[in-house]
Amino acid sequence: MSSVKILTVSSCGIEAKTVNVQVHIGNGLPQFTIVGLPDKAINESKERIRSALESIGLALPAKRVIVNMSPADLQKEGSHYDLPIILGLLVSIEVISADSVNGYIAVGELSLDGKINDVRGVVISAVHALSYEGLICSTSSVKEAQWAGDLKIIAASTLTQLINHLNGHQIQDDTFTVVDNAVKKFNVNFNEVKGHTTAKRVMEIAAAGNHHMLMIGAPGAGKSMLAARFSTILPQMSASEALETSMIYSVAGINSNGLVRDRPFRDPHHNSSVAALVGGGHRALPGEISLAHNGVLFIDEMTLWSSTVLNGLREAMETGYISIARANNHVQYPAKFQLVAAMNPCPCGKANTNAQCRKFPICAELYMQRIPGPILDRFALVIDVENLEPWELAEYENEKRESSEQICERVFAARVLQKKRYENLSFSYNGDASSSKMNLLCISSQAQNWLNFAAAKNQISHRAYYNTCKVARSIADLENVDTVNLSHIQEAFGYLKLPQIRKGAVG
């Protein structure tokens, strides 16, 4: 008979391209050939398909079987091609009709016993399938696929169930309940943090305006503890943000619970490679900065990181995406994250204390030089985290401490103001505003004149100047004030931190 065509997808980042799987059974010596630039996983599918057919009492015809995946010049990777190939074979040997699968996108991996398994990137395939009749996948993939929207899904756990459904003998339920885990669930809360009033204030400002921040403090001062609670004061993602983030996690193969609703918090180890942080490898998978998209990337012990790895952050911090180029692939992933970093003030961690060593302040300056200057200059908020002694913490035992929910309410209100201010623009938050849009910040002439004088006196960079304006705008938004006044700009300037250290930074 003539060749049979089944549709599937090939993922390129979080975008999908349609692939036509053409199956032809013709005369000749028994042979099973797959062409169209398949990878090893696809070539191995021949044995999985052969065993799966035998498990349901069928067999490959003793003829020449050719599977062509079009377009032929597109590299095909992954095990999700098992299902479209076997569906093409089933149509060719007239076990199912061509009309029953016509126009559907099929993705799924086969087991030797005929079970249909979950695969990576189901959300991406489901979104792509919105332009077609629907999606055919494993039952275990439904949690992800259902978030694509109004999509017809044919899901089965085994090949037998799928065949019976397509033939109308055992109709599978095609209605699925969307379980929305919209309630934020955190095991930590800001009301557990004693003291650290300034640090809490700065974190609230950073969360309100989507600013990058750096914490400097002695070992055990509470930097990691504060960073772990930062996500708890961020408003929940919108539907579009959640879907985009879920697509990245689906490509990475770590999304098994449906839609990702809570903002990601990623804290990679300082020994991480460039590929682990920015993405890459043979399959050009997303790295930590993409997994932190729409969320927080926490870089602990920043001075211990390789400068080469840290410099990999620069493109994403500026543009909001990362491009990964390989000899056989070129992929672009979203990477719009909020950077929260922490470091010790010096190698021994005792700078500015009674126990500081005789090498201070030279040791502190050399220690800071381990951070590339362009990265250091991108922090709009830099603060010292006070090291409270155990007996000092006892004094805060009975203090009234705000919860994460209370802080989050103010952050949400400030972000609503920003989204309204920057409506129809390419950005939504103060921290992302370009220098050409500074007029939208509504800074008073008194505050502007003071900042101009302070900037010239302290010789701060252009980026630090504009960051001060944007932080001041976030402070004003938290107070629900239309105009940035002198007190806002002075507080923001105070968070720039140590011009003498900035001079020592290297690019």
Rosetta blueprint (number, residue, H / E / L):
1 M L
2 S L
3 S L
4 V E
5 K E
6 I E
7 L E
8 T E
9 V E
10 S E
11 S E
12 C E
13 G L
14 I L
15 E E
16 A E
17 K E
18 T E
19 V E
20 N E
21 V E
22 Q E
23 V E
24 H E
25 I E
26 G E
27 N L
28 G L
29 L L
30 P L
31 Q E
32 F E
33 T E
34 I E
35 V E
36 G L
37 L L
38 P E
39 D L
40 K H
41 A H
42 I H
43 N H
44 E L
45 S H
46 K H
47 E H
48 R H
49 I H
50 R H
51 S H
52 A H
53 L H
54 E H
55 S H
56 I L
57 G L
58 L L
59 A L
60 L L
61 P L
62 A L
63 K L
64 R E
65 V E
66 I E
67 V E
68 N E
69 M E
70 S E
71 P L
72 A L
73 D L
74 L L
75 Q L
76 K E
77 E L
78 G L
79 S L
80 H L
81 Y L
82 D H
83 L H
84 P H
85 I H
86 I H
87 L H
88 G H
89 L H
90 L H
91 V H
92 S H
93 I L
94 E L
95 V L
96 I L
97 S L
98 A H
99 D H
100 S H
101 V L
102 N L
103 G L
104 Y E
105 I E
106 A E
107 V L
108 G L
109 E E
110 L E
111 S L
112 L L
113 D L
114 G L
115 K E
116 I E
117 N E
118 D L
119 V L
120 R L
121 G L
122 V H
123 V H
124 I H
125 S H
126 A H
127 V H
128 H H
129 A H
130 L L
131 S L
132 Y L
133 E L
134 G E
135 L E
136 I E
137 C E
138 S E
139 T H
140 S H
141 S H
142 V H
143 K H
144 E H
145 A H
146 Q H
147 W H
148 A H
149 G L
150 D L
151 L L
152 K L
153 I E
154 I E
155 A E
156 A E
157 S L
158 T E
159 L H
160 T H
161 Q H
162 L H
163 I H
164 N H
165 H H
166 L H
167 N L
168 G L
169 H L
170 Q L
171 I L
172 Q L
173 D L
174 D L
175 T L
176 F L
177 T L
178 V L
179 V L
180 D L
181 N L
182 A L
183 V L
184 K L
185 K L
186 F L
187 N L
188 V L
189 N L
190 F H
191 N H
192 E H
193 V L
194 K L
195 G L
196 H L
197 T H
198 T H
199 A H
200 K H
201 R H
202 V H
203 M H
204 E H
205 I H
206 A H
207 A H
208 A H
209 G H
210 N L
211 H L
212 H L
213 M E
214 L E
215 M E
216 I E
217 G E
218 A L
219 P L
220 G L
221 A L
222 G L
223 K H
224 S H
225 M H
226 L H
227 A H
228 A H
229 R L
230 F H
231 S H
232 T H
233 I H
234 L L
235 P L
236 Q L
237 M L
238 S L
239 A H
240 S H
241 E H
242 A H
243 L H
244 E H
245 T H
246 S H
247 M H
248 I H
249 Y H
250 S H
251 V H
252 A H
253 G L
254 I L
255 N L
256 S L
257 N L
258 G L
259 L L
260 V L
261 R L
262 D L
263 R L
264 P L
265 F E
266 R E
267 D L
268 P L
269 H L
270 H L
271 N L
272 S L
273 S L
274 V H
275 A H
276 A H
277 L H
278 V H
279 G E
280 G E
281 G L
282 H L
283 R L
284 A L
285 L E
286 P E
287 G L
288 E H
289 I H
290 S H
291 L H
292 A L
293 H L
294 N L
295 G L
296 V E
297 L E
298 F E
299 I E
300 D L
301 E L
302 M H
303 T H
304 L H
305 W L
306 S L
307 S H
308 T H
309 V H
310 L H
311 N H
312 G L
313 L L
314 R H
315 E H
316 A H
317 M H
318 E H
319 T H
320 G L
321 Y E
322 I E
323 S E
324 I E
325 A E
326 R E
327 A L
328 N L
329 N E
330 H E
331 V E
332 Q E
333 Y E
334 P E
335 A L
336 K L
337 F L
338 Q E
339 L E
340 V E
341 A E
342 A E
343 M E
344 N L
345 P L
346 C L
347 P L
348 C L
349 G L
350 K L
351 A L
352 N L
353 T L
354 N L
355 A L
356 Q L
357 C L
358 R L
359 K L
360 F L
361 P L
362 I H
363 C H
364 A H
365 E H
366 L H
367 Y H
368 M H
369 Q L
370 R L
371 I L
372 P E
373 G H
374 P H
375 I H
376 L H
377 D L
378 R L
379 F L
380 A L
381 L E
382 V E
383 I E
384 D E
385 V E
386 E L
387 N L
388 L L
389 E L
390 P H
391 W H
392 E H
393 L H
394 A H
395 E H
396 Y H
397 E L
398 N L
399 E L
400 K L
401 R L
402 E L
403 S L
404 S H
405 E H
406 Q H
407 I H
408 C H
409 E H
410 R H
411 V H
412 F H
413 A H
414 A H
415 R H
416 V H
417 L H
418 Q H
419 K H
420 K H
421 R H
422 Y L
423 E L
424 N L
425 L L
426 S L
427 F L
428 S L
429 Y L
430 N H
431 G H
432 D H
433 A L
434 S L
435 S H
436 S H
437 K H
438 M H
439 N H
440 L H
441 L H
442 C L
443 I E
444 S L
445 S H
446 Q H
447 A H
448 Q H
449 N H
450 W H
451 L H
452 N H
453 F H
454 A H
455 A H
456 A H
457 K H
458 N H
459 Q L
460 I L
461 S L
462 H H
463 R H
464 A H
465 Y H
466 Y H
467 N H
468 T H
469 C H
470 K H
471 V H
472 A H
473 R H
474 S H
475 I H
476 A H
477 D H
478 L H
479 E L
480 N L
481 V L
482 D L
483 T L
484 V E
485 N L
486 L H
487 S H
488 H H
489 I H
490 Q H
491 E H
492 A H
493 F H
494 G H
495 Y L
496 L L
497 K L
498 L L
499 P H
500 Q H
501 I H
502 R H
503 K H
504 G H
505 A L
506 V E
507 G L
